[in-house]
């Protein structure tokens, strides 16, 4: 029997507000353990929370970016459960009336577009962090993360493979970064997801029993977890075994999951309206105002790059997935005003610029390079005033701090020789001392042409126009 995999994801994204969701404690990662806490976020008796308005605004912006309906009147609820990192023994979240619901995002996979439904986006507070270390016995708790604002983005079970799930996660991450509400640093836990997987016989319309895997903290880990769980369920069903609704823990190092507990239903959390917080009301005018702040989003940008600028799907996606690259590319396109092909600019952004960023881990904003300087390099190459090799030399000089391009060209002798008479003299001199290569070419060894052109470039110290060198060498050889 053939089976179909069904995947739904619950993505938790920490919001980059200055303070926590219900108190004035600093919202920052990596600070000394238990230094960013107060009676409110540690759940001391008699304290009262106050909702951070920015959290609501950020959630509404994400709702707009994912085509959701915004509920401008909603409430918050208590989700009750007992765990050592949850000092109040409940989490303030949203149950039946979330801020945003009934949305969707379009994902791109192998050149095909697919729509993934979004059930809801709601706000909630994060829990603390359990600390396990060989330096001490038992387990300690860091409460710094208690009260850090989260949005939870719950998808419909519309994904049918781990690859689709990865494309969906990449799309959400890009949107969060584009609208600047989360830094999405997975290594710091800023974005993580719970993975729901079930399988069913192909052609069936009934969903199978779903298994949830909690807090998977990398997209590649999510793919491995989905593939493992789908195969586990298929093998179990093939043996005639039953699948149970349960929560399992994914161990990415071992590549397996283990049972944690039987999966809870909503009633197990005993949701009830949060009595210490008022109803959330957002004026319709404010909802519309936040909508106007949404920039051009990744999918729209990719389509524009392909349709209007003529980039390949792959190049468009590589640029759009990285905000510093997007900023540099868009500014270059605006500055060049069709004087330079977008493809040429794309080659530089995805080539030398990306190579530098990857090798050093630095952002382009941390260097002297900007769109004006990059456009100047590209335009000089296009006008045959410098060679491509010289352009790379200038690029490295700018990164090192020397931004006077004219001075770099003069001091390093990078100006390209395009004068026919000057190049003709270089060609004649080179051919005169390489008669064997001349005879080799005329005898059918065509690779001798590359050698002779290379010798011309060497003789000119890289300044000769290579196209003209090749043209004149060929002209001589074919006489």
C-alpha positions, 0 to 999 in steps of 0.5 A: 500500500502506498501512503501519503505524508501529512504535515502541519507546523506550529512555528514559534517566533520570538519578537524583537521588542525592547521589553518583555510582553507583560513587564518592563524587563529587558528582552535580550538573549545571552545575558547573565542567568536570572538577571532579567527577571522581576516579580511579574515574569517570575509569577509572584503572587499579587502581581499584575501583567500589562500588555506590551502594545508593540507585541500586538502591532508586530503580530498584526503586521505578520497577519497582514503579511500572511493574508490573515483576517485581523480580529481587532477585538480579541482576548487573552487566555490562561493555558494551564500546565505544570512544568519547572520552567513555568513559574506561574503554572500557566502560560498567558496565550490565546485560545478561541479568538486569536489576533489573526486567522484564516491566512495563507502563504505561497511557497515555491518548490522546484519552480512550482507554487503551492498555497499553504493555509495558516489557521491562526497567529496568536500572541503568548509568553515564552517559558524559562529555560532548563539548564543541564550541565555536567558541572552540577547535579540535577537541573537548574532553571534560567527565568530570563526567557520567561515573558519573552513575547512570542507569536505562534503561527499555526499552519493547516495540514497542507504540506505533503513532504519534508521538502514542502515543510522546509520551503514553508519554514524558509518563507515564514523566516524571510517574511519575519525578517522582511517586516523586521519583527524577529531576528530569526536566530535559530541558534538562539532559539528565536524561531523554533517549531513543533512538527505534526506528522500523520500518514494515510493511504494514498487516495484517502480523504481521512487524516491519520492519527497525528504525532507531534514533535516538540521544539525542533530548533533547525529547519534541516532538523525538521526535515529529518524529523518529518521523514523519520516519523513518516517512515516509522508510522508507515512501517508500523501500519504495514505491520498492522500496528495502531498509531497513537496520538502522542508527543515525541521528542526528536533527538537530532544527533541520534536521528530518532524520536522517543515518546514523551507523553500522550498528546493533550487536547485543548480541554487538558489545558483548562483554558479560560479567559485571563482575568488580569488583562483587559480585552484587546481592542485595535481600532480599524484605522490602526489595523490599516495603518500597520498594513501600509508598513508591510514592504514588498515581500520575498515571493513578490520580490522573486517574481519581479526579479524573474519577470521584470529583470530577467533573472533566473528563478535560482538567482532571484531566490538566492538574492531574496532570501538574504536581506543585506543582498536584497538591499544592495541589489535593489540599490544597484538596480536603482543607481544603474538605471538600465546602464548595466544588465541586472544579470551582471549586478546579480553575478557580483552580488551572488559571487564576490559579495556573497563569498566575502560575507560567507567567508568572514561572517560579516554583513556588507553594512559593516564594510565600506562597500555600498551600492554606488561603489559596486555600480562604479566597478561594474560600469567600468568593466562594462565600458572596457575601461578595466578588466573583470580581474581588475574589478576584483582587485578594486573590490578587495581594496574597497573592502580593506578601506580604500574607497577612491576607485580612480586612485586605486586604478592609477596606483595599481595600473589597472586601466585597460588598454583598448587602443588597437595600435598599442595592443597590436604591438603587444601581440606582434612582440608575443607572437615573435617569440612564440613561433612554435605555438603559432605553428602548433595552432596552424597545425590544428592544435587550437588550444595554442590560441589560449596560451598566446592570448594569455601571454599577451595579457601577461605582457600587458600586466593584465591591462590589455583588453582580452577580447581585442587581444584574442581578435588580433591574435586570431587575425594574425594566425589566420593570415 
